[in-house]
Amino acid sequence: MNLINIVEQKDLKENPDTFRIGDTVTVHVVIREGDKQRIQLFRGTVIAKKGSGTGATFTVRKISFGIGIERVFPIHSKIVKKVEVIRQGKVRRSKLYFLRKLKGKAARLKEIK
């Protein structure tokens, strides 16, 4: 093990949430406003996972008022409280960037039963 892995080891979550590409998830995000903090939910489809170690991230896409919104979350960050899996999507790709061009019913993924 090199020195970088030893230093990063303390920042990793003990058991990160298990979800896959294509899953519809709700991400519980801590929002700090002044000295207060609250939890805001971001619900969408996981379209990508990247990286490893403390730099690992995942991208969630949702449609809000007809406009696509994508947000990238670090997996091991303290601002992500938890990730709940709502439904599991059946996919054959590791990156679902093709969903950016689709709208409405065409952008749905089949559910794993």
C-alpha positions as CSV (number, residue, x, y, z in Angstrom):
1,M,0.0,0.0,0.0
2,N,1.4,3.4,-0.9
3,L,1.3,6.5,1.2
4,I,-1.7,8.1,-0.6
5,N,-3.9,5.1,0.1
6,I,-3.0,5.1,3.8
7,V,-3.9,8.8,4.1
8,E,-7.2,8.4,2.2
9,Q,-8.2,5.4,4.2
10,K,-9.5,7.5,7.1
11,D,-11.8,9.5,4.8
12,L,-13.6,6.5,3.3
13,K,-17.1,5.6,4.5
14,E,-17.2,2.3,6.4
15,N,-20.0,0.8,4.2
16,P,-21.0,3.0,1.3
17,D,-24.5,2.6,0.0
18,T,-25.0,-0.1,-2.7
19,F,-26.6,1.0,-5.9
20,R,-26.0,0.4,-9.6
21,I,-26.2,2.3,-12.8
22,G,-29.9,2.6,-13.9
23,D,-31.3,2.6,-10.4
24,T,-33.8,5.3,-9.4
25,V,-32.4,6.7,-6.1
26,T,-33.2,9.4,-3.6
27,V,-30.0,11.1,-2.3
28,H,-30.3,12.7,1.1
29,V,-28.0,15.8,0.9
30,V,-27.0,18.0,3.8
31,I,-27.6,21.7,3.0
32,R,-25.9,24.3,5.2
33,E,-27.5,27.8,5.4
34,G,-25.6,30.0,7.8
35,D,-25.4,28.2,11.1
36,K,-28.4,25.9,10.3
37,Q,-28.4,22.7,8.3
38,R,-31.2,20.7,6.8
39,I,-31.6,17.6,4.6
40,Q,-32.7,18.0,1.0
41,L,-33.8,15.1,-1.2
42,F,-32.6,14.7,-4.8
43,R,-34.5,11.9,-6.7
44,G,-33.4,10.7,-10.1
45,T,-31.7,8.0,-12.1
46,V,-28.1,7.1,-11.7
47,I,-26.5,7.6,-15.1
48,A,-22.8,7.2,-14.3
49,K,-20.3,6.1,-11.6
50,K,-16.6,7.2,-11.9
51,G,-13.4,6.9,-10.0
52,S,-12.2,5.0,-7.0
53,G,-11.2,5.8,-3.4
54,T,-12.0,9.2,-2.0
55,G,-12.5,10.6,-5.6
56,A,-15.3,8.2,-6.5
57,T,-18.4,10.0,-7.7
58,F,-21.9,9.2,-9.2
59,T,-24.1,11.3,-11.4
60,V,-27.9,11.5,-10.9
61,R,-30.3,12.9,-13.5
62,K,-33.8,14.1,-13.0
63,I,-36.4,16.0,-15.0
64,S,-37.7,19.1,-13.2
65,F,-40.4,21.2,-15.0
66,G,-39.4,19.7,-18.3
67,I,-35.7,20.5,-18.0
68,G,-33.1,17.8,-17.3
69,I,-30.9,18.4,-14.2
70,E,-27.8,16.4,-13.5
71,R,-25.9,16.5,-10.2
72,V,-22.6,14.8,-9.4
73,F,-22.2,13.5,-5.8
74,P,-19.0,12.3,-4.2
75,I,-19.7,8.8,-2.8
76,H,-17.5,9.2,0.4
77,S,-18.5,12.8,1.1
78,K,-20.1,13.9,4.4
79,I,-22.8,16.0,2.6
80,V,-24.4,12.7,1.3
81,K,-26.2,11.3,4.3
82,K,-27.6,8.2,2.5
83,V,-28.7,6.9,-0.8
84,E,-32.1,5.1,-1.0
85,V,-32.8,2.8,-3.9
86,I,-36.4,3.3,-5.1
87,R,-36.4,0.9,-8.1
88,Q,-33.7,-1.0,-10.0
89,G,-33.4,-0.4,-13.7
90,K,-32.4,-3.0,-16.2
91,V,-29.5,-1.7,-18.3
92,R,-26.7,-3.0,-20.5
93,R,-24.4,0.0,-20.4
94,S,-22.1,1.4,-17.8
95,K,-22.9,5.1,-18.8
96,L,-26.4,6.1,-19.6
97,Y,-25.6,9.4,-21.4
98,F,-28.1,8.5,-24.2
99,L,-30.9,9.4,-21.7
100,R,-30.0,13.1,-22.2
101,K,-31.5,13.1,-25.7
102,L,-34.7,11.3,-24.7
103,K,-37.9,12.7,-23.3
104,G,-41.0,11.5,-21.6
105,K,-41.8,7.8,-21.9
106,A,-38.8,7.1,-24.1
107,A,-36.5,8.0,-21.2
108,R,-37.9,5.3,-19.0
109,L,-35.8,2.2,-18.1
110,K,-37.3,-1.3,-17.6
111,E,-37.5,-2.5,-14.0
112,I,-35.7,-5.6,-12.7
113,K,-38.3,-7.9,-11.3
